[in-house]
Amino acid sequence: MTINPGNPPLPADKARHLVFVAYQQMGLLDLTGAQTVFWAASKRLQERGLPGYHLHNASLEGGLVQTAEGLAVNTERLAPLAELPIDTFIVPGAPAICETLDHYDELVAWLRGHLNRARRVASVCSGAFLLAKAGLLEGRRAATHWAMCDTLQQVFPSIEVDADAIFIQQGSVWTSAGVSAGIDLALALVEDDCGRDIAMQVARELVVYLKRPGGQAQYSELLQLQSQDGAVFDDLHLWIAENLGDERLTVERLAQQVRMSQRNFARVYKQKTGRTPAKAIEMFRLEAARRMLENSPRNIDQIARLCGFGDEERMRCTFQRNLSVSPRDYRNRFSRTQ
């Protein structure tokens, strides 16, 4: 399925209709986080004498929809809205969607038949599963909650699932990571529609950063490894974090640190963590460099050396390979010291 790729953005003096597709047991913040961003943007636009967003909560049957958290949301029926000039459909996720995806066949069928009426479509968190089942993500990169990435990849192998991205834009289709990442996604959509100034005002009002990037990781590397079978290497990971500046961090040195043979260590480490020791070191260094670029006034070459890359060029290659952005561009986007 394709979304009208040729449809231009609406002129600033035209109201945009945004439809939040609601369904039973959806995540409350998936819906309300993004919706609050557009509500705040509408206030700013109206202050300038411009029409804001027209926000619609809509479900197949209309009426009250029970969220996973227990709060009910009142909704319109989807069918009549299909006659409106819809600018954007936004599909929230549900905490149990991996186990209940087949329950939403009727909703998926509606989405398959109507999403192409909109200029763009977005999903929040596990809402990506509904877009995928509707055929909208085939052959595309997509984001979802980090804990569901493997499942999304297994169920829909044609999708390139990015476990690190906060949000991803692929033409007129946008997907975001888990829960609160819907706020980041909505801010990016507002910036796309209304410019950086409006988006920045909204971010200030909501007390959030204007952007966590599409390339900024969803979670800490150390936290990820602690939550897996790799927790057996917790002490080693702490040691790595304390010694990142040492360019001589090799598989041999790590094996010595845990008193294992190099061959056995490499085998067990990959089995427990899903990554080779060399890749783990790279990701620890990448995370340390990201944090310094965000928070430290040090120059990029200094950061490269402190994180064990050796020089700026090696760090640049690592950033490009993993985040598709250079360290300099990363700092320009996300530095809190500028």
N, C-alpha and C positions, 0 to 999 in steps of 0.2 A: 504494500500500500504506500502511496505517496501523499504527502500533505502539500497543498497548493504552493509549490516553491516559488511560483512567479508572483504571488500576491504581495504587493508592497505594504509597508506599514501604513496605518491610517494617518491622515493629516492630524496635526496637533489639535485642530478644532473639532475633531470627531471623537465621540465617545467610543471606548473599546469595551466590548462585552467579553467578560472572562467567565467561563463555566467551570466550576469545581465539581467533578464527577463524584458523587457520594454513593456509598453502598454500606451495607451492614458490616459492622466490626472493623471499619477503617480506623486508622490511627488519628486521634484528635489533633495532635500538633502537626501532623502531615498536612491537615486541612487548614488549621487556624494560623499556623506560623506564616505560611505564604500569603494567606488571605489578609493578614494584618499589614503586611508590607504594601499590598496594593491599596488597602484602605488608607494608609498613611500617605501614599503617593497621591491618591485622589484629593486629599485635603490640600496638599501643596499645589497641585495643578489648579484647583478651584480658586485658591488665593491669587493665582495669576490670571483668573478669568477664563481658564480652559476647562473643558469637561474632563472629568476623571474616568476611572474605570467603573463599569457597571458589573457588579459581582453577583453571580448566581450560584447558589448551592443547589444541585439538581441530582435526582436519582430516577431510576426507571419508573417507580410507582408514585414518587412524590411523598410528602408527609414526613413523619419523624424517622430518622435513621439513627440507630444505636451505634455509638462508637465503641471501640475495644475498651476504652477507659470507663464506659458506663454513661457518659453524657450523651443525650439525644440531640440531634441537629435537625432543624426543620428544613425541608427541601421542596423545590419545585419539581415538576415532571420534566424529564429530559426531552420528550418528544416535541412539545411546542417550541422549545428553544432552538430546535434544529432549523427553524425558519428565520432566526435572527442572523445578522452578519457577525458570526462568532470570530473574534480575534484569536482567542487562545482557549484550548481545553487543558485543564490541569487535573491529573489523576493522582490522588493520594495513595499511599500504601496501607497495608494492614499487617499487624504483627504476626498473624498466623497464616499469611497468604500462601506459604509454601505447602501447607497441609490442606488448604481449602480452595485452591485455585480452580478446581473443577466446579465449585459451587457458583462460579461467576460466569458460566457459559453464556447466559442470556445477556449480561452486561457486555461481555466481550464481543458478542455478535453485534450489539448496538454500536459499540465503539468502532468496530470494523466497517460498519456501514456509514458512519457519520463523521469520524474524525477528519476525513479529507475535506470537510467543509470549512475548516478553520485555517487561519494563516499559519498557526504553529500549535504544537502540542507539547506538553511537559508532564513528567511524572516526578513524584516525590517519593523517595525511599523505595519500598517494594512495589509501588505503583508501576515500576518498570515491568513487572511480571505480566500485568494486564496489557500494557502496550505490546509486549513481546508476543503474547498469545493472540493479540489482534493482528499480528503480522507487521507491526510498524517498526520493529527494531532489527529486522533481518539484514545482516551484512553491515550493521552499524556498531560503533563503539557506544557503550552505555555504562551508567553508574547505577548502583543500588546500595543498600546498607551493606557494610563490609561483611557482616555475618551471613549474608545471603548470596554473596558473589559466586561461590562455588556452585550453589544450587542453580542459580540463573544460568550459569555457563553449561551445566550438565543438561538441564531441561531444554535450553535453546542454544545449541552449539554453534549456530551461525552468527551469534552475537559476540563481539569482542568486549568482554566484560572487564572494566578497569576498576580494580579493587582499591585504588588509591585516590581517585578523583573525587572532589566535593561535588562538582557538577560537570556535565559534558554537553556541549552543543554540537549537534550533527545536522547542519542545515536548519530546517524548521522544526527539528525534534530535539528537545532538551530533556535530560534525565539528571537526577540528583542522588546523592548518597542519603544516609539515614536521617530521618526525623528532622532535626533542626537544620540540616543542610538545605531543606526546602526554603528557609529564609534566605540563604545565600543565593539560591537559584532565583527566587523572586526578585531580589535586589538586582541581579544581573539582567533579568527581563525588564525591570523598570528602567535601568540604565540604557538598555537597548532601545526602549521606546521613547524615553523622555530626556536622556542625557545624564551626565555624571552629577550635575548640580542637584537635580531632584533626588537622585538615588542617594547622594551623600546626606541630604537633609533627612531623608527617611531613616537612613542608618543611624544618624545622630539621635533622632527622636526615639528609636527603638533600642538605643544603646548597644549597637552591634557594630562590628567592622563592616565597612562597605563591601569588602571582598575577602573571602577566603578563596583562593584560586581554584579554577578547574584543575590545576596541577598540584594543589596542596594536599598532603596526605590526610586521610580520615582519622588516623589514630597513631599513637606512638609505637615505634618498632619494638621497644622494650616491653610495652604493655601487651602487644600482640603475642610476642614469644612467651610471656608469662602466662598467657591464657591458653596455651597449647601444651601438647606433650613436651614441648621444648623447655618447660619449666624445670626439667631435670638439669638444665644448663644455666639456671638463674645466676649462680655465682660467677660463671664464666662470662655471662653477658654484662654483669656489673663491672667485671674486670676489663672487658673490651671497652665499655663506655668510659672508663677512667684512663684508658691508654690509647685513645684514638689518634692522638698526635704522633704516635710512633709509627713511622712508615714501614717498620719491619714486622708488623702484625701479619704473620703467615699462618697457614694451616699447621705447620710444624710447631710453631710457638703455642698455638691454641691447644694442640694435642698434648704438649708438655704441661700446660697449665692444668689440664684435667687428668693428667697421668694416664694417658691412653696412647696406644700406638697411632701413628698418623693415619694409617689406612683404616683402622677400626673407628677412630674418631670421626673421620670424614663420612663413613658409612652410617654410623649411629646418629650423627648430627643431622644428616639429610633425612633420615628416617623419622626423627623426632620433630624437626622443625619445618620440613618441607623445603628447605633451602640449603645450598652448599655453604660451608663456612666462609668461603670467599665472598659469596653474595651477601651473607649476613653482615660481614664487615663493611661492605660497600653501603648497605642500607643504613647501618648505624652512623657511618660518616655522613651520608646524605642528610639524615635527620638532624645531626649536630650542626651541619652547615646551614640548613634551612633556618634553624633557630637563631644562629648567629646573624644571618642575613636579615632576619626580622627584627632582632633586638639589639645588635651590637653595631657601634660606629666603625669597627675595624674595616680596613680595606679588604677587597676580595682575595688578594694574594695572601694576606695574613690569615684569613679564615681558612683558605685552602691548606695552608701549612699546619695550622692548629688542629684541623680535623683529619690530618694524615694523608691528604691527597698529594702532597708534595709541591704542586704548583697549580696555578689558576687553570691551565689548559686541561689537566686531568680532571679537575673538579667540573669544568664546563662540560666535558664529554659525559661525565656521570649524570649531571643534571639533564642534559639533552636526552640521554638514553632512557632515563626513568621518568622525567617530568615534562619532557618536550619544551623546556624553557631554559634559557641561560641563567647563571647565577645573577648576572647584572639585571636582567629583566625581572627575575624573581624579587630581588631587592626593591626595584622600582615599584612593583605592585604591592608588596606586603610589609615593607619596612615600617616599624613603629617609631623610628628615630629620626625620620626625615621631616 
